[in-house]
């Protein structure tokens, strides 16, 4: 399944394709994705992470087409 | 008749008291949509070349958005439009609040004023229709008090939407704006001075006409999908204001990564724009000490006093503009500081204007400055910038106590800053010299003061540093309303996802080195052109900048437009309408004698010389080359002039040329 990922700067990006997607096996969880991105301190990092714009437990199974993002700032306003 | 629009405009001749309805045909809506786009085309014809911006020939317009009232979420913005007395060119100012739907509920897409009233008046539109009422008793009162009085005077079933000016605008301060809904401001371009010059104290709108929509269910569905995402977003409790500087540091790093702009909604819901108070200083986004300093001059001990968690303690309730689901505003209790009632909280721009820019870490004084500006009508951005210039002039002996009436001006002296701002609002003493912004003040002071007058084409830039974002520098230098931070930037473009809908918009889906943004070329030029065209569409529709930042894959502007109007147009076609609107704005400036090349950023804004400390150390912008690239990408020549065929096409004077453009 393909997951759209907006990864933080410190993530390992080798698994992210040019369009911003990561391929994961069916049944993979948010924690599996964090591992694939080599995110350190996963329990803490997951707090700053959303799946389809909601915060969820790390054990949550991802679905094809989900969007995973990390809170970040954009200057403006 | 197409849906979404009201089909006509109201013209008020203040010199004679005459009212005229002017119908608008569908082809005109197709070409310019509404809002700023429609107004720019209209005022291109209506305002004669060389017209005095404060004279009877200038026309001041209040425009609603094409999507306002159709059920489209985040589309409640209204726009004041005119020839700007600050820049001498096209002027517009964008505001939230409640006025945009009220304009349309009165039966109009826009209300225009020409001439000058013989005595102060208020425009009232309600079930009895439009009329001018005597406003002599309101003249001299501040904008918030004026609104309170008018609200008592018009207590009907329908709560009126009210826009008003304060004493600074009455005294024709060229950096004054127009207040709405208790202190939301259309602040830029000197629109308040134009309203003051016409002796129009206020506008009271209490119409109840329905606003049509071609596909209400379709629009509602798009809005619901957007709102659901915003509502689901919640920051973790441990994401406090103390973490924002760390996020700011990441923002200023040398690698730019794709971000999902929608997640910013969670940040805005918690802190509003004040999230950038500290993050912006750390990232280099916030100019310090009149653009000559950095976080090295305003370090952690000082900037932490601006932690937005501190500001939340004064909030009494969140504030949403019409049709907004984010709610970045808030009302706050400042009775202990100002003696007045609750007021809108200071935004990031206001905080930056009176804090780091002036070396001031006294948060309470920021609330006082905010209140002075909201009541008098001074634009907080321009007022802060002008005080910064005065401080630096004083430091360099260009101004002395003899000039300031004995007031000693020092960086970070909150009491002196407040006193100087009050003098500006009242045009007293040195305040009269400063009340028209940096460019005019420098001309009046002389003695080399222009070295410290930070502006672009006469307008003070907002507090996002162009040295941190060259694309923002292009907007500061090349937009027909220069110095505006809301026009475009790479920070806005990257999360926009425009490329998913518009093939010619450059794709930004991969990380890249920040240094790439400083390299002039086709990609940077196309990014500027694309975002500026998109921005015109939003300003025509009444769209909010923050909705734009969340990304068009979420806030589906092109779909909203089709479903609200009944059109079946492509994103590319809409973007061409955006290009047309921007071209008309450019043509307005050319018609009024502004050479686009004459708008030059202050050297500090382009990094000449570069800063020696802080996150922006060593950075400078190849701004002239980048601006030329943008002009070319817009289809104009390398001097910013619009070729005749493109001009005729943009103005709708030549259908054949339009087909070829």
Boltz contact constraints between the chains, C-beta under 6 A:
constraints:
  - contact:
      token1: [A, 6]
      token2: [B, 258]
      max_distance: 6.0
  - contact:
      token1: [A, 6]
      token2: [B, 259]
      max_distance: 6.0
  - contact:
      token1: [A, 6]
      token2: [B, 260]
      max_distance: 6.0
  - contact:
      token1: [A, 9]
      token2: [B, 250]
      max_distance: 6.0
  - contact:
      token1: [A, 9]
      token2: [B, 255]
      max_distance: 6.0
  - contact:
      token1: [A, 9]
      token2: [B, 257]
      max_distance: 6.0
  - contact:
      token1: [A, 18]
      token2: [B, 510]
      max_distance: 6.0
  - contact:
      token1: [A, 19]
      token2: [B, 509]
      max_distance: 6.0
  - contact:
      token1: [A, 20]
      token2: [B, 258]
      max_distance: 6.0
  - contact:
      token1: [A, 20]
      token2: [B, 509]
      max_distance: 6.0
  - contact:
      token1: [A, 47]
      token2: [B, 236]
      max_distance: 6.0
  - contact:
      token1: [A, 53]
      token2: [B, 229]
      max_distance: 6.0
  - contact:
      token1: [A, 53]
      token2: [B, 232]
      max_distance: 6.0
  - contact:
      token1: [A, 53]
      token2: [B, 233]
      max_distance: 6.0
  - contact:
      token1: [A, 54]
      token2: [B, 232]
      max_distance: 6.0
  - contact:
      token1: [A, 69]
      token2: [B, 260]
      max_distance: 6.0
  - contact:
      token1: [A, 69]
      token2: [B, 263]
      max_distance: 6.0
  - contact:
      token1: [A, 71]
      token2: [B, 263]
      max_distance: 6.0
  - contact:
      token1: [A, 72]
      token2: [B, 259]
      max_distance: 6.0
  - contact:
      token1: [A, 73]
      token2: [B, 247]
      max_distance: 6.0
  - contact:
      token1: [A, 73]
      token2: [B, 251]
      max_distance: 6.0
  - contact:
      token1: [A, 73]
      token2: [B, 279]
      max_distance: 6.0
  - contact:
      token1: [A, 74]
      token2: [B, 264]
      max_distance: 6.0
  - contact:
      token1: [A, 74]
      token2: [B, 491]
      max_distance: 6.0
  - contact:
      token1: [A, 74]
      token2: [B, 549]
      max_distance: 6.0
  - contact:
      token1: [A, 75]
      token2: [B, 276]
      max_distance: 6.0
  - contact:
      token1: [A, 75]
      token2: [B, 285]
      max_distance: 6.0
  - contact:
      token1: [A, 75]
      token2: [B, 464]
      max_distance: 6.0
  - contact:
      token1: [A, 75]
      token2: [B, 491]
      max_distance: 6.0
  - contact:
      token1: [A, 76]
      token2: [B, 549]
      max_distance: 6.0
  - contact:
      token1: [A, 77]
      token2: [B, 273]
      max_distance: 6.0
  - contact:
      token1: [A, 77]
      token2: [B, 348]
      max_distance: 6.0
